[in-house]
């Protein structure tokens, strides 16, 4: 197969030459560079490339083409290459102009382009190349060609093969799936004898036969056995709040362990693009954010115990005793609960039976390429559902967002609402719920109910993605940890008078009813259900950990 193309359209010959030089010098021969001098030529060339079966990874367009905005060309790219990244070439001095910023925000909000990139200056312009590389990585991930990917090979889409994909999703490990009889699977297994499916082909070539969850974590080199050890700080949960606590705790000299029944990222890994997270102007996927945070915490000295579930907490002589499902015990001078929450189950038997065969909880980013040219449904009204809809719209023929509320604005950020309303292949059905569905081995229809009039409608559906509210992972907590009616952990001033009195002192702001145990992120009663808020709470909790350790006496045990 020919190398993918980088297409540049700019009606200024000198400006076009500068971009062509930078791209050719840096990215050939892995990519081919195609430079064109007009929007009309660009659109015609894209159609020809599509007809020829070529791959286009990136399209760059000048700010203006023949007096019109280059975003008009970029808006047309998905018609021929829906996965191609699209960016506007902007002059450095124009960033200070309000009209330029407004135009860029408007174009991104309405889905006409992915982002912008400053025109290259004198070589080597590493800032330009950093932006280009990020676009190319996003394209590769969308095509399931991400570096260091794990290949899952199964005889069916559902069953254990799907469970393994869920595990990899929870571990924020890039992966792709192939049926055992597919050409891709045969190529991966060339020269390999009889194996027990499903298989995992690791990035280093190692093949795991029907591995357990812990086998995966060990093969990825991301886990240790913490049993019998003592730590200054034990963090239960590896989502954004837990990772943030791990980064700040370890960086401040606390001997830190993060324990999670899955992997890193928690529910955030279902977010395909978080665009309003500070410091990521082009957006960042939940999985990528989790991988970066994990590496950051690990470098500071935090250690991780994945695929290990905490089953109980109790006060000990020198802190809190943390019990694991393996029978092991970990001692923590302070504990931070950051288990987060998971999507509620829909509770429809016919749909639960098709879990992994057209029915998915969360955005299931790894399944997105399998829905090309299909009609799919997403259920949910929060930001994560909005992000999923916009991501899936790049692949599916049509995406229908089903929302119980009367308006999208009831639970979704304004920027997402605007972009959804501006995306032509997205339909929104408010005051609606999914009440039934089914299919022979794979989802083929859903039954929708109008919550206002009560009417039922059966619709054809190739896939269903469910993101229908959060249920905290708190069922395992002992009765000594006070919770609200929804199961979320009470902390600080929200504790009942009886629980606060039992502490024998005023509770710290994030402290639970169990002394020395804090709660942060989505698992905490009253928290703001946003990634940035969870990260903030995780970092703030560390100052309270220091106060707890100081009150208990002694100094932190260095890693």
N, C-alpha and C positions, 0 to 999 in steps of 0.2 A: 504494500500500500504506500502511496506517495506521502511525503511529509505534509503535515497540516500547513495551512496558509495563514499568514498575517497580512491582512488587506488594509491598505492606507489610501484614503481618498482626500485629496487636497488640491485646490485649484491654483495654489502658488507654487510654481516649479522649484524655486529655491528652498522654500519651506519643506516641500515634499522630499527634496534631495537630502535634507538634513535628517529627516526621520528615516528614510530608506537606508542611509549610511549606518545609523545606530543599530537598526534592526538587523541588517545583513551582517555587520561585524560581530554582533553578539549571539545571534540565534541560528544562523545557518551552520550546519546542514540539517539540524533537527526540525527547522521550520523553513518554509519558502516564503519569500516576501513578494507581494504583488502591489504595485503602486499605480494609482489612477488619478486622472486630472479633473474629473467631473462626477457629479452625483449620478447623472444618467449612465455614464460608463460604469460607475460602481455598481448600480443596481443590475444592469445588464450582465456584468461579469459574475455577480453573485448567482444569478439564475443559471448561467452557463456552468458554473462550478457545481451547483447542485445537480444539474442534469448529468454531469460527468461523474458524479459520485465522490467528489472531493470533500475534504474536511477543512472547515474554516474555524480557527481557534479564536481570532481576535479581529475586530474591525475598528480602525481609528479613522475619525473624520475631522476635518478642519472646522474651526468655529463657524465660519461662513463658507458656503459653496454657492457661487454665482449669486451672491447677495442674500441667500437664505440660510437659516441656521442649519448647521451640520447635523443637528438632532433629527431633522426630517429624514435624512438618509438612515441614521442609526435606528430609527423607529421601524423601518421596513426590513431590517436584517432578520428578525425572527421568522419571517415568512419563508425564508430559504434555509437559514441555519439557526434554529431555535436555541442551540447551546452556545453559540459564539458569544464571547464577551464583547461589549460595545463601549467605546470611550471617546470623549470629545477632546481634541487637541486644543489646549488653551495657552495663550501667551502669558508669560509670567506677570506682566504689569496689569493684565486685565482682572486678576483676582481681587484687586482692591476696589473694583467697580461694583456697585450694588446691583446694577442691572445684569451683570454677568452672573453674580451669585444667585440672583432670583431666577434667572433663566435655567441655570444648572439644577437648582432645587426643583423647579417646576418639571423639568425633563425627567429627572430621576423619579420624582413622585408619581409621574404619569407613566412610568415604565418605558420611556422612549430611549433610555440608555442606562448603562450600569454605573458609570462614573466618568470622571475627567482625568486627564493627565497633562501635566505641564509639558510644553514642547521642549525637546532636548536642547541643552546649551552646548558649549564646547565639550568635546569628548575628553575623558569618559564621564558621562552624566549618570552617575550611579543612582541618583534619585529617580530619574526617568526609568532606568532598568528595574529598580525595585518595584515600581508601579506595574510595569509590563509583566514582570515575573509573577506578581500576585494575580493578575488577570489570567495568565496561562495556567497557574495552579488551580484557580477556580474552574476554568474550562476542563482541565483534566479530571477534577473531582466530579464534575457533572457528568462526564463520560465514563465514570468509574475507572479511570486510568491514573488515579492518584499514586504518587510515589509510596513505596513501602506498603502496598495494599495486600490484604489477606484475601485469598480466593477460596470461597466456599463452594463445594461441589456436592450436590445432593441428587437423589433419584426422584424426589418430588419437591414442590415448592414449600409445602407445609411440613408439620411434624418437627422432628429434631433439627432438620436443615434450617427451618425458620428460627427455631430457638437459638441456634448458633449465631445467626445474623443479629438477633436481638442482643445477645451477649456482646458481640463485637461493637454494636451500636452503643451499648452502655459503657464500653471501654474506650469509646471515641477512637476506635481503630478503623481506618479506611478499609473497605472491603467490597467485593463484588460476588455475585452468585451466578453459578452455571449449572444447568441440568447435566447429569452424568453423560448423556448421549450427545451433548452439543459439541460442535467443532472446537470451541474454546476449552472445554473440559478435556477432550481427547488430546489436545495439544499440550495442556499442562501435565497430563499423565503419561506422556510418551515414554516408553521404556519402564513404566511402573507396573508391577505385577498386580495380582488380585488384591483388592483392599475392601475394608468394611466401611460402607457409607453411613453417614455423610463424612466428607473429608475436608480438612483445612490445609491449604497449601500456604505456608508462611512465606514472608518476603525473602527469607534466606534459603528457600527451597525445601525446608523440612515439611513433612507431611504428617498430619495428626489424624488418626482414624477415630471417628465418633468420639471426640474428646469431651471430657467433663469441663465445666466452667473453670475449675481451678487449673486444669491442664492448659487452658488457653492463657490464663494469666501468667503461669510459670513460663510458658513458651515465649511470651512477649517480654519476659524479664521485668515485670512490673509489680511483683508481690513478694512479701516475706511472711514468715510465720512469727507473729509477735508474742505467742503464748509464753507465759512465765516471766515476761520482762516488765520493767517499770519505766514510766515516762512522766515527764512534767505535764505533758498535755496529750490527751487522747481525744481525737476528733472522730465522731461517728457520722460518716457520710462524706462522699467525695464530689458533691456538686459544687457550684460556684461559691457558696458560703463556706463549705468545708475546706475547699482549696485555698480560699482567701485566708482563712484562719491558719491553715498550714503554712502558707507563705510567710505571714507576719509572725507567727509563733516561732518557726524555725529560724527566721532571719534575726530574731531578737534573743537567740540563744537557748530557747526551750527545746528540750528533747521531745520531739513530736512524732506521733504516729497517726495516720489517717486510715480508718477501717471502713470498708464499704462492701456490701453484699454483691455489688456489681463491679463497675469500674469507675472511671472519672467522668465528671460532667453532669450526672444526674439527669433531670428532665430537660436541662438546657441543651443536651445533645440533639434533641428533636427540633431545635431551631435552626433552620437552614441559613438564615441571614439576620443577624442582630445589627440593625443599622443605627440605632441610637445609643450604642455603648461608647463611652468616652474614649477617644484616642484611636478609633477605627473608622475613619471617614468613608471608607469603601464598604463598611460592614464586615462582620466576621461571623462565621458559622459557630453554633454552640460547641460542636466537636473540636474545631480548631482552637477556640478560646480555652476549652478544657485541657487540650494537649499542651498548650503553652503554659497554663497555670501549673499543671502537673510537673513539667520540666523545671519551672521556676522554683517550686517548693522543694523538689528533689535536690536541686543544686544547693539550696540553703541548708539541707540536712534533714528535711522531713522524710519519713519513711512511710511506705504504703502497704497495706494488707488488703488486697482485693479478693473478691469471691469468698469473703469470710463475714458471717453475719453475727452481729451482737444480739444476744438473747436476754440479757438482764444487766441491771446496775444495782449496786448496793454500797452503802457507806462502809469503809474499812478503817483500820487504825490510822493509816497514813494517806487517806484520800478515798478514791472510789474504785471499787472492784468491778471490772468489766468482763462479763462472761461471753464466750464465743460458742457458736453452734458446734464447733469441733471438740468442745469440752475444755478448751484452753482458757486461761485467765490472764488478763492484762491489768496492771495496776496503774492508775492515773492520779497524779496529785490534783489535776483539774481535768474536767471533761467538757467538751463542747458538742452538743447535739445539733447535727446539720443534715438530718436524713432526707429533708425535702419532702416532696409529695409526688404522687403518680396519678396518671389520668384515671378517672373513674371508669369502670366497666359499663358497657351499655346495657347488659343484662338481658339481651335478646338471644335465646338459645341458638336460633338458626344462624345468627351472625357470629356468635362465639365459636360455633363449629367450623367457621371459615377463617378463623384467625390465622394469618399467614398466607391465606389463599384468596387474596383480594380484600381482606379486612385487616386493618392495621391500627394500632394505638400509637399516637404520636405522628410526626411527619414522615417517619421511615424513609429518611433521605436515600438510603441504599436502594429502595424500591422505585424511586422516581424514574430512572431510565426505562423501566419495564412498562410504563403506562403511556408510551408514545402513541399519539393519535387516538387516545381512548377518552371516554367520558367518565369522569370520576367525581366523587363527592367528599367534602370535608365537613365535619361537624364540630362546631366550637365557635365561641365569640370573643376569645381573648387574643392578645398579641401573638402568641405562639401559633394560633390557628391562622391568623392573617399572614404571618410570615410563611407558613406552610403553603397556603393557597397561592401566593405569588411565586414561590419556588416551583410548585407543581405545574403552574400554568405555562412554564417554559417547555414542558414535556407533553402534557395532555392536550387533546383536541378541545376539550371543554372541562372546566372545573366549576362545580356548584358548591357554594358555601351555605350550609344549613345552620341557622342561628335561631335559638329559642326566643331571644329577646326581640323587641319590636324594631330596634335599630342596631346597626353595627357600632355606632358611637357609644352604646351603653357599656361596652367592655374593651374597646380597642382604641389604640392611639390614633390621633387625627391623621398623621402622615400615612399610616397603613390604610385607613379608610379611603383616603383620596386615591392612593395607588390602585387599590382593588377596584374602585368605581371607574377608573380610567383604563383598566385592562380588558380588552374586548372579549377574550374567551373565558372571563369569569362572570358567573351569574350568582347573585345573592338572594337567598330565600329566607326572609325573616319570619318570626312567629311560626316556625316550622320545626318538627322533630322527626327523627327516624324511629319507626315503631316495629318494623319487620323487614325481612329480606331473605335472600337465599340464592342457591345455585347448586349445580351438580359438580362438586369438587372445586368450584371456583365461583366467586360472587358474580351474579348476572343481573340481579334486580334488587331494588329497595322499595319499601312502602313508607311514604311520607304522610304525616298528619298535620293539617292546618290547625294550629293551637287556638285560632279565633273562631273559625266556623266548625271545626271538627271533621272536615272532609278528609278522606284517605285517597292517596294517589300512588299507583305503582309505576315506577320509572326504571328504565334500563340503567345499569351501573356496572362499570368494569372494575372499580376499586372504591373502597371507603376508608377514609382516614379519620379516626376518632380522637378528638382533643376536647373532652367534655367535663372539665373541672378537675379539681385536685382533691386527693385523699391522702392525708399525711401518713408517713410510715411510723406510726406510734403504737400500734397494737401490742408490741412486745414490751413496752415500758412498764415498770412496776407501778402499783397504785400510789406509791409515794411521790410520783411525778404528776402534778396536777395538770389536767387538760380541759379544754372547753367541750361543748356538746359535739363539735365536729372532729374532735380528736387532736386539735392543735395544742401545743404546749404553752401553758401560762407562764409568764415571766414577770419579774420586777413588780411594778405597781399594779399589774393586773392579777396578781395572786390573791386568792381569797384571804380574808383576815386570819382565818385559822391556819392556812398554810404559811403565811408570812410570820405569824407568831411562833410557829413550830421551828422556824429557822433560828430563833433566839436573837435575832438582830435584823435591821432593815435589809431587805434583799437588794442585791446589785441590779442595775437596770435590765440585764439579760439573764439573770439567775433564775433557775427553776425552784420548785419547792424542795428539791433535794440539794442540800448544801454542796457547793463546789461544782455543781453541774449547770452549765449555761446552755441556752438554745438560741440558734440564729437561723435566718433565712426562712424559706417557705414553711418549715415545720413549726414556726413560732406563731402564736396567736397575735393577730394584729399586724403582721409584717406586710410590707408592700411586695406584691408578687412580681418582681422585676429582677433581672440578673444583676443590674448595677446595685440595687438595694441589698441583695443577698451578699454580694462582694463587700459592700460597705459594712454590713453587720458582722461579717466574719473578721474583718480587720479591727473593728471597734472592740469586739469581744476580747481581744488579746490584752488590752489595758486592764480589763476586769480580771483576766486570768492572773496577771501580775499582782493585782491587789489581793486575790485569794491566796497566792503563794506566799506573799509577804506576810499576810495575817497568820498563815500556818507556820511560818518560820522556815529558816534554811534558805539555801540558794538553789537556783535551777541546776539540774544535772546536765552538763554540756554533752552534745551528741558525740 
